[in-house]
């Protein structure tokens, strides 16, 4: 009995080792499947991000080519079609109404009919010209020079 019992003990030990090994292999396979699924999920997420980056880089290169090869901030930035729309124009009409402003077509709040035209007074006749006395000699030249300070055409530069 000794050898048959030893053989049976070895067979049971071997069966236990095989079942333990198959359980370990199943656990390894399960972990491998989970790791593959997680890696695939991360890869798909990363590929979406990289796809967006590639599209943006291609668009940037297209804009740089369209600008003659100049890759500056103004050529690569997004063009805004409606620069002047800040969104507060809707409030402007309400604020003007509250302040009492009216459009050109509306009558003002305190409307008065236009006043009749007033005749302008006639201007008085111009004064009669005063005859100028003509001084003799040097004084006459001085009086003529006093008329226009910048006109030196009538000045005798050789007079002493």
C-alpha positions in Angstrom: 0.0 0.0 0.0 2.7 2.3 0.4 3.4 3.0 -3.3 -0.3 3.2 -4.3 -1.0 5.7 -1.5 2.0 7.8 -2.4 0.8 7.7 -6.1 -2.7 8.8 -5.0 -1.3 11.6 -2.9 0.8 12.8 -5.7 -2.2 12.7 -8.1 -4.4 14.7 -5.7 -1.5 17.2 -5.2 -1.1 17.4 -8.9 -4.9 18.0 -9.4 -4.8 20.8 -6.8 -1.9 22.4 -8.5 -3.6 22.2 -11.9 -6.9 23.7 -10.5 -4.9 26.5 -8.8 -2.9 27.1 -12.0 -6.1 27.3 -14.1 -7.7 29.7 -11.5 -4.6 31.9 -11.7 -4.7 31.7 -15.5 -8.4 32.7 -15.5 -7.6 35.6 -13.2 -4.7 36.7 -15.4 -7.0 36.5 -18.5 -9.6 38.6 -16.7 -7.1 41.2 -15.7 -5.7 41.3 -19.2 -9.2 41.7 -20.7 -9.9 44.6 -18.3 -6.5 46.2 -19.1 -7.1 45.9 -22.8 -10.6 47.4 -22.5 -9.2 50.3 -20.4 -6.4 50.9 -22.8 -8.8 50.9 -25.8 -11.0 53.4 -24.0 -8.1 55.7 -23.2 -6.8 55.3 -26.8 -10.2 56.3 -28.3 -10.4 59.3 -26.0 -6.8 60.3 -26.9 -7.4 59.8 -30.6 -10.4 62.2 -30.5 -8.3 64.8 -28.8 -5.4 64.3 -31.3 -7.9 64.4 -34.2 -9.1 67.8 -33.0 -5.5 69.0 -32.6 -4.7 67.9 -36.1 -7.7 69.6 -37.5 -6.7 72.9 -35.8 -3.1 72.6 -37.0 -4.3 72.0 -40.5 -6.6 75.0 -40.3 -3.8 77.1 -38.9 -1.5 76.1 -41.8 -4.2 76.8 -44.3 -4.7 80.3 -42.8 -0.9 80.9 -42.8 -0.7 79.9 -46.5 -3.6 82.2 -47.3 -1.8 85.0 -45.6 1.2 84.5 -47.9 3.2 82.3 -45.4 3.0 84.8 -42.5 2.0 83.0 -39.3 1.1 86.0 -37.1 -1.5 86.3 -34.5 -3.8 88.5 -36.6 -3.6 86.1 -39.6 -4.2 83.0 -37.5 -6.9 84.3 -35.3 -10.6 83.7 -35.9 -12.3 86.4 -37.9 -15.3 87.9 -36.2 -18.0 89.0 -38.6 -20.0 91.2 -36.3 -17.4 93.3 -34.3 -19.8 96.1 -33.4 -22.5 94.0 -31.8 -22.0 94.3 -28.0 -25.6 93.4 -27.1 -26.6 96.6 -25.3 -28.4 98.3 -28.2 -31.6 96.6 -27.1 -31.5 98.5 -23.8 -30.7 101.8 -25.5 -34.3 102.4 -26.8 -35.7 101.7 -23.3 -33.2 104.1 -21.7 -34.0 106.9 -24.2 -37.7 106.4 -23.6 -37.2 106.8 -19.9 -35.1 109.9 -20.4 -37.9 111.5 -22.5 -36.1 111.4 -25.8 -38.3 111.1 -28.9 -37.5 110.0 -32.4 -37.6 112.6 -35.2 -41.1 111.4 -36.3 -42.7 111.8 -32.8 -44.1 115.1 -31.5 -42.3 116.3 -28.4 -44.1 116.1 -25.0 -44.6 119.9 -24.8 -45.3 120.7 -28.4 -45.8 124.4 -29.3 -46.8 125.5 -32.8 -44.2 127.5 -34.6 -44.2 131.2 -33.8 -45.1 133.6 -36.7 -42.0 135.1 -38.4 -40.8 138.4 -37.1 -39.8 141.1 -39.5 -36.2 142.1 -39.0 -35.7 145.9 -38.4 -34.1 147.8 -41.3 -30.5 148.7 -40.6 -29.7 152.4 -40.3 -28.1 154.1 -43.2 -24.3 154.1 -43.2 -22.6 157.4 -41.9 -21.5 159.8 -44.5 -17.8 159.7 -45.3 -15.7 162.4 -43.6 -13.4 164.2 -46.0 -9.8 163.7 -45.0 -7.6 166.6 -44.5 -4.4 166.3 -46.3 -1.4 167.5 -44.3 1.5 168.8 -46.2 5.0 167.2 -46.5 6.3 164.6 -44.2 3.1 164.5 -42.2 1.1 163.4 -45.2 3.4 160.4 -45.7 3.1 159.5 -42.0 -0.8 159.6 -42.2 -0.7 157.3 -45.3 1.6 154.9 -43.5 -0.7 154.8 -40.5 -3.5 153.4 -42.6 -1.7 150.1 -43.0 1.2 149.3 -40.8 2.5 146.4 -42.9 2.4 148.4 -46.2 5.8 150.0 -46.7 5.4 150.6 -50.4 4.9 154.4 -49.9 7.9 154.8 -47.6 10.8 156.9 -48.8 13.7 155.1 -47.3 16.2 157.7 -48.4 14.5 160.6 -46.5 16.2 161.9 -43.5 
